[in-house]
Amino acid sequence: MIVTVYHHDIRNPEALEFAWERTQNLNGSWSRGPRHADGSRNADYHPAIRVLRPLHVENGEVYGLRSSMMGDVFELGGKRYRVATIGFDEL
């Protein structure tokens, strides 16, 4: 998965950590809206995270995106970084 990070300071490596933290499915789905189908709050939703592609639909069921994980590539300020065991490695 490639995640593009939009941050007010694109030179700030903390933006990568923020994006990684906010693209985890811990208590809902980061890639779904602010509410679950039953109307309850989606705790993993954050308004600063934009999903840039349509979600997968199968048999009328909408599936959110998986959590970010090691090996994924994040783009920040025109540079790409791979999620490492700890932190990020610039590519």
C-alpha positions in Angstrom: 0.0 0.0 0.0 1.3 3.5 -0.7 0.1 6.3 1.6 0.7 9.9 0.6 1.1 12.1 3.6 -0.2 15.7 3.5 1.1 17.7 6.4 1.6 21.4 7.1 5.3 20.8 7.4 6.4 18.2 4.8 9.9 18.1 6.2 8.7 17.0 9.6 9.3 13.2 10.1 6.7 13.2 12.8 4.2 13.4 9.9 5.2 9.8 8.9 4.5 8.6 12.5 1.2 10.4 12.5 0.1 8.8 9.2 1.2 5.4 10.4 -0.7 5.7 13.7 -3.8 7.0 12.0 -3.9 4.1 9.4 -4.3 1.3 11.9 -7.6 -0.6 12.4 -7.8 -0.7 16.2 -11.3 0.1 17.1 -13.0 0.4 13.7 -11.7 1.2 10.3 -9.4 4.1 9.5 -10.6 4.1 5.9 -14.3 4.2 6.6 -16.3 7.3 7.6 -16.8 8.8 11.0 -19.7 6.5 11.8 -20.3 2.7 11.5 -23.3 1.4 9.6 -25.2 1.2 12.9 -24.5 4.9 13.6 -22.0 4.3 16.4 -18.7 6.4 16.3 -15.8 4.9 14.3 -12.9 5.5 16.7 -10.3 4.9 14.0 -11.6 7.6 11.7 -9.6 10.9 11.5 -10.6 13.8 9.3 -6.9 14.5 8.4 -6.7 11.1 6.6 -8.1 10.9 3.1 -8.8 7.7 1.3 -7.9 8.2 -2.4 -9.4 5.1 -4.0 -12.7 3.4 -3.8 -13.2 0.8 -1.2 -13.7 -2.9 -2.2 -17.4 -3.9 -2.4 -18.4 -7.6 -2.5 -22.0 -8.8 -2.4 -23.1 -5.4 -1.3 -20.6 -5.4 1.7 -18.1 -2.5 1.8 -14.7 -3.5 3.1 -12.2 -1.0 4.5 -8.5 -0.9 3.8 -6.1 -2.9 5.9 -3.8 -1.4 8.5 -0.5 0.0 7.5 2.3 -2.5 8.1 6.0 -3.1 7.6 7.0 -2.8 3.9 4.3 -0.3 3.0 5.6 2.9 1.3 4.7 6.4 2.6 5.3 9.5 0.5 6.2 12.8 2.2 7.3 15.9 0.5 8.2 14.1 -2.8 10.3 11.5 -1.0 9.3 7.9 -0.3 9.8 6.0 2.9 9.3 2.3 3.6 7.9 1.3 6.9 10.7 -0.6 8.7 10.7 -2.8 11.8 11.2 0.4 13.8 10.5 3.7 12.0 11.0 4.4 8.3 13.8 3.9 5.8 14.1 6.5 3.0 14.0 5.0 -0.5 
